[in-house]
Amino acid sequence: MPRKISRKGLVKKLDRVFSIFIRTRHAKENLVQCVTCGVRKHWKEVDAGHFVSRRHYATRWNQQNVHVQCKKCNGFHGGQNYIMGKYIDKTYGEGTADELITMSRQIKKFTDQDLKTFNRTIFLNFPLFLEGFTSVSLFFFIHICLNQNIFCSFM
């Protein structure tokens, strides 16, 4: 009988799947562009940068809150939140960044089953999450997730 995965393990695996999804969703020939400085790099060389900190579970896996950032902007420059907020408002409509901040203040508790379901939903209903996703990057996303056994404990 397989060992039950811990809550910490569920969150870690979901973070990894979501990060791969974010970093590859707009990849063209495996290259993505940092939303804050514009540098283009291979999707494996960038981060999934959060506008609102990951510690806020209400927005941790929100697609509007997380975007591609180079390691310099996300790490050394602290996420460039002002520039990221302007990008979010330009992309999703004025006031979206403020809505994310408000949403992050809500207490959101996910059960273990919620985390498993969210991960399974990303994988099984992948086309619903993929506006503008190229078939090549979709292939790489699924290939990497399966090779790293990311989904095995969620099915």
JOPECOR-V146278 format. One record per residue. N is the residue number from 1. RES is the residue in three letters. PHI is phi in degrees with one decimal (none if undefined). OMEGA is omega in radians with two decimals (none if undefined). D_CENTER is the distance of its C-alpha to the mean C-alpha in Angstrom with 1 decimal. Layout:
BEGIN
N;RES;PHI;OMEGA;D_CENTER  N;RES;PHI;OMEGA;D_CENTER
END
This chain:
BEGIN
1;MET;none;-3.11;31.4  2;PRO;-66.5;3.13;27.9  3;ARG;-69.7;3.12;26.9  4;LYS;-70.9;-3.14;24.8  5;ILE;-78.9;-3.12;21.4  6;SER;-73.8;3.09;21.0  7;ARG;-60.0;3.12;18.7  8;LYS;-59.0;3.10;17.4  9;GLY;-65.6;3.10;16.8  10;LEU;-62.4;3.14;15.0  11;VAL;-63.6;-3.14;12.5  12;LYS;-61.7;-3.14;12.2  13;LYS;-67.5;3.11;11.8  14;LEU;-65.0;3.07;9.2  15;ASP;-58.8;-3.11;7.2  16;ARG;-67.2;3.12;8.2  17;VAL;-63.5;-3.11;7.6  18;PHE;-64.5;3.12;4.0  19;SER;-62.3;3.11;4.0  20;ILE;-62.3;3.11;6.8  21;PHE;-58.9;-3.11;5.8  22;ILE;-62.1;-3.06;4.1  23;ARG;-72.8;-3.11;7.1  24;THR;-111.2;-2.99;9.4  25;ARG;-63.8;3.11;9.4  26;HIS;-115.9;-3.11;12.0  27;ALA;-69.4;3.02;13.6  28;LYS;-125.1;-3.05;17.4  29;GLU;54.2;3.11;19.4  30;ASN;67.8;3.11;16.5  31;LEU;-103.9;3.08;16.4  32;VAL;-129.9;-3.11;13.9  33;GLN;-115.6;3.07;14.9  34;CYS;-62.3;-3.09;13.9  35;VAL;-75.2;-3.10;13.7  36;THR;-101.6;-3.14;16.0  37;CYS;-117.5;3.08;18.6  38;GLY;87.9;-3.14;18.4  39;VAL;-65.3;3.13;18.9  40;ARG;-105.0;-3.14;18.1  41;LYS;-144.4;3.03;17.1  42;HIS;-63.3;-3.05;16.1  43;TRP;-60.9;3.12;12.4  44;LYS;-77.2;-3.09;13.3  45;GLU;-99.1;-3.11;14.7  46;VAL;-121.5;3.13;11.9  47;ASP;-109.3;2.93;9.2  48;ALA;-94.7;-3.05;5.7  49;GLY;-84.5;-3.14;8.0  50;HIS;-98.1;3.02;8.2  51;PHE;-68.4;3.02;11.2  52;VAL;-96.0;-3.05;12.3  53;SER;-49.8;3.10;12.3  54;ARG;-62.8;-3.11;10.4  55;ARG;-66.1;3.10;13.9  56;HIS;-91.2;-3.06;13.9  57;TYR;-64.0;-3.12;12.7  58;ALA;-63.2;-3.13;13.4  59;THR;-121.7;-3.05;10.5  60;ARG;-56.1;-3.11;8.2  61;TRP;-111.7;3.11;6.0  62;ASN;-83.7;-3.07;7.4  63;GLN;-63.5;3.12;6.3  64;GLN;-75.7;-3.10;9.1  65;ASN;-88.0;-2.99;8.3  66;VAL;-123.2;-3.10;5.4  67;HIS;-142.5;-3.14;6.9  68;VAL;-67.8;3.02;8.6  69;GLN;-138.4;3.04;11.2  70;CYS;-68.5;-3.10;14.0  71;LYS;-63.5;3.13;14.9  72;LYS;-64.8;-3.13;17.9  73;CYS;-67.6;-3.06;16.3  74;ASN;-73.4;-3.08;13.5  75;GLY;-98.1;-3.02;16.1  76;PHE;-69.3;-3.14;19.6  77;HIS;-105.1;3.01;19.3  78;GLY;65.7;3.07;17.4  79;GLY;93.0;3.13;14.4  80;GLN;47.9;-3.01;17.0  81;ASN;-57.2;-3.13;16.2  82;TYR;-62.9;-3.14;19.1  83;ILE;-65.3;3.11;18.2  84;MET;-61.5;3.11;14.5  85;GLY;-61.0;3.09;16.1  86;LYS;-64.4;3.11;18.6  87;TYR;-62.8;-3.14;16.0  88;ILE;-62.0;3.12;14.3  89;ASP;-63.8;3.13;17.9  90;LYS;-66.8;-3.07;18.9  91;THR;-77.3;-3.00;16.2  92;TYR;-109.7;3.14;16.2  93;GLY;114.9;-3.12;19.6  94;GLU;-55.7;3.11;21.5  95;GLY;95.5;-3.11;20.8  96;THR;-64.6;3.13;17.1  97;ALA;-61.3;3.10;16.3  98;ASP;-63.4;3.11;19.1  99;GLU;-62.8;3.11;18.0  100;LEU;-64.0;3.11;14.7  101;ILE;-64.0;3.11;16.9  102;THR;-62.9;3.14;19.3  103;MET;-61.2;-3.09;16.9  104;SER;-65.9;-3.12;15.6  105;ARG;-80.8;3.09;19.3  106;GLN;-78.2;3.10;19.6  107;ILE;-81.6;-3.13;19.9  108;LYS;-126.8;3.11;17.6  109;LYS;-113.1;3.11;18.5  110;PHE;-100.9;3.02;16.9  111;THR;-79.7;3.06;19.3  112;ASP;-58.5;3.14;18.8  113;GLN;-65.0;3.08;19.4  114;ASP;-58.4;-3.12;16.7  115;LEU;-64.5;3.10;14.1  116;LYS;-63.7;-3.12;15.8  117;THR;-64.9;3.14;15.9  118;PHE;-62.0;3.12;12.3  119;ASN;-62.9;-3.14;11.6  120;ARG;-62.2;-3.14;14.7  121;THR;-63.6;3.11;13.9  122;ILE;-57.7;-3.08;10.8  123;PHE;-74.7;-3.02;13.3  124;LEU;-74.9;-3.13;16.5  125;ASN;-110.4;-3.01;15.7  126;PHE;-50.5;-3.12;13.4  127;PRO;-58.4;3.13;15.5  128;LEU;-69.5;-3.11;14.8  129;PHE;-96.8;-2.86;11.1  130;LEU;-114.9;3.07;12.2  131;GLU;-66.2;3.11;14.2  132;GLY;75.2;-3.12;15.4  133;PHE;-80.3;-3.13;13.9  134;THR;-80.2;-3.14;16.7  135;SER;-64.1;3.13;18.4  136;VAL;-66.7;-3.12;18.4  137;SER;-69.9;3.05;14.6  138;LEU;-62.5;3.11;14.5  139;PHE;-57.8;-3.13;17.2  140;PHE;-62.9;3.13;15.5  141;PHE;-59.4;-3.11;12.3  142;ILE;-65.7;-3.14;14.8  143;HIS;-59.4;-3.12;17.2  144;ILE;-65.6;-3.13;15.1  145;CYS;-61.6;-3.13;13.8  146;LEU;-69.8;3.13;17.5  147;ASN;-65.7;-3.14;19.0  148;GLN;-93.1;3.14;17.1  149;ASN;54.5;-3.11;18.1  150;ILE;-65.5;-3.02;14.6  151;PHE;-89.9;-2.99;15.8  152;CYS;-55.5;-3.08;19.4  153;SER;-82.3;-3.12;19.4  154;PHE;-100.4;-3.05;17.7  155;MET;-78.7;none;20.2
END
